[in-house]
């Protein structure tokens, strides 16, 4: 899967655009997604909402899986488990999606989301996800 195809697919993700997410890194089996702190993304205590951290972790896993798929395949999330480890506070969040085991139909991935601040990085969320390869894509786009 070409980096250009992954970036083009990400650019079509309207929800990621709504969050202000940026595809920071693409490599075989690895994708990093960044989101700058924005008050509009916080919950009632001023922390970045868990839905934001979960969403960027899910997308990082999905795109990491897509990097290893054939050109005629797409990917869909079929399951994930999330641990919220600490409040998400910092100037930016980075979700690092990594493929653990790529299969013909199912690919298992992990993502760690860190919050960057002046004190360094702090792990705030971790995800274990299963992605499904979709070969008969019909109306699915990359």
C-alpha positions as CSV (number, residue, x, y, z in Angstrom):
1,X,0.0,0.0,0.0
2,X,1.5,3.3,-1.0
3,X,1.9,6.2,1.5
4,X,0.2,8.4,-1.1
5,X,-2.9,6.2,-1.0
6,X,-3.0,6.2,2.8
7,X,-2.7,10.0,2.9
8,X,-5.4,10.4,0.3
9,X,-7.8,8.2,2.3
10,X,-7.0,10.1,5.5
11,X,-7.7,13.4,3.7
12,X,-11.2,12.2,3.0
13,X,-12.0,11.5,6.6
14,X,-14.3,14.3,7.6
15,X,-14.4,13.3,11.2
16,X,-10.6,13.5,11.6
17,X,-10.7,16.9,9.9
18,X,-13.3,18.0,12.4
19,X,-11.0,17.0,15.2
20,X,-8.1,18.9,13.5
21,X,-6.2,15.6,13.3
22,X,-3.1,15.4,11.1
23,X,-1.4,12.3,9.6
24,X,2.1,12.8,10.9
25,X,3.9,9.6,10.0
26,X,3.2,6.6,7.6
27,X,5.5,3.6,7.4
28,X,4.8,-0.1,6.7
29,X,2.6,-1.3,9.7
30,X,2.9,2.1,11.5
31,X,0.9,5.3,11.5
32,X,1.1,8.3,13.8
33,X,-1.8,10.8,14.1
34,X,-1.6,14.1,15.9
35,X,-4.2,16.5,17.3
36,X,-3.3,19.9,18.8
37,X,-5.0,20.9,22.0
38,X,-8.2,22.7,21.3
39,X,-10.7,23.8,24.0
40,X,-13.5,22.7,21.8
41,X,-12.3,19.1,22.2
42,X,-12.4,19.1,26.1
43,X,-14.9,17.6,28.5
44,X,-16.3,19.4,31.6
45,X,-13.0,19.2,33.6
46,X,-10.9,20.7,30.8
47,X,-9.2,17.4,29.7
48,X,-9.3,16.3,26.1
49,X,-12.4,14.1,25.8
50,X,-11.9,10.4,25.8
51,X,-13.8,10.2,22.5
52,X,-11.0,12.2,20.9
53,X,-8.3,9.9,22.2
54,X,-10.2,6.8,21.3
55,X,-11.0,8.1,17.8
56,X,-7.4,8.9,16.9
57,X,-6.2,5.6,18.3
58,X,-8.8,3.7,16.2
59,X,-7.8,5.6,13.0
60,X,-4.1,5.1,13.7
61,X,-4.7,1.4,14.1
62,X,-6.8,1.2,10.9
63,X,-4.3,3.1,8.8
64,X,-1.4,1.1,10.2
65,X,-3.3,-2.0,9.0
66,X,-4.1,-0.5,5.7
67,X,-0.4,0.1,5.0
68,X,0.1,-3.7,4.8
69,X,-2.9,-4.5,2.7
70,X,-3.0,-5.1,-1.1
71,X,-4.1,-2.2,-3.3
72,X,-7.5,-3.7,-3.9
73,X,-8.4,-4.0,-0.2
74,X,-9.9,-1.7,2.4
75,X,-10.0,-1.9,6.2
76,X,-12.8,-1.7,8.8
77,X,-12.6,-1.8,12.6
78,X,-14.4,-4.8,14.0
79,X,-13.4,-4.6,17.6
80,X,-11.3,-2.6,20.1
81,X,-10.6,-2.4,23.8
82,X,-9.4,0.9,25.3
83,X,-7.7,1.7,28.6
84,X,-7.8,5.4,29.6
85,X,-4.7,5.6,31.8
86,X,-4.5,9.3,32.6
87,X,-6.3,12.6,31.9
88,X,-5.3,13.9,28.4
89,X,-3.7,17.2,29.1
90,X,-1.0,18.9,27.0
91,X,-0.3,20.9,23.9
92,X,-0.9,18.0,21.6
93,X,-1.9,14.3,21.5
94,X,-0.1,11.7,19.3
95,X,-1.6,8.3,18.6
96,X,0.9,5.7,17.5
97,X,-0.8,2.8,15.7
98,X,1.3,-0.3,15.2
99,X,0.4,-3.7,13.5
100,X,1.1,-6.6,15.9
101,X,0.0,-9.4,13.5
102,X,-1.2,-9.0,10.0
103,X,-3.5,-11.7,8.6
104,X,-5.4,-12.3,5.4
105,X,-8.7,-11.4,7.0
106,X,-8.0,-10.0,10.4
107,X,-5.1,-7.7,11.5
108,X,-4.4,-7.1,15.2
109,X,-3.0,-3.6,16.1
110,X,-2.2,-1.5,19.1
111,X,-2.1,2.2,19.6
112,X,-0.7,4.3,22.4
113,X,-1.8,7.9,22.7
114,X,0.6,10.3,24.5
115,X,0.0,13.8,25.6
116,X,2.9,16.1,24.9
117,X,3.7,19.0,27.3
118,X,6.7,20.9,28.6
119,X,7.4,18.1,31.0
120,X,7.6,15.6,28.1
121,X,5.3,12.8,27.0
122,X,2.7,11.1,29.2
123,X,0.8,7.9,28.1
124,X,-2.9,8.7,28.4
125,X,-4.6,5.9,26.4
126,X,-3.8,2.5,25.0
127,X,-5.8,0.4,22.6
128,X,-5.9,-3.1,21.3
129,X,-7.8,-3.4,18.0
130,X,-8.8,-5.9,15.4
131,X,-9.2,-4.7,11.8
132,X,-10.9,-6.6,9.0
133,X,-9.7,-6.7,5.4
134,X,-12.5,-5.9,3.0
135,X,-11.8,-7.2,-0.5
136,X,-15.2,-6.9,-2.1
137,X,-15.4,-3.2,-1.3
138,X,-18.6,-2.4,-3.3
139,X,-19.3,1.2,-2.3
140,X,-16.3,1.4,0.2
141,X,-13.6,3.8,-0.7
142,X,-10.0,3.4,0.6
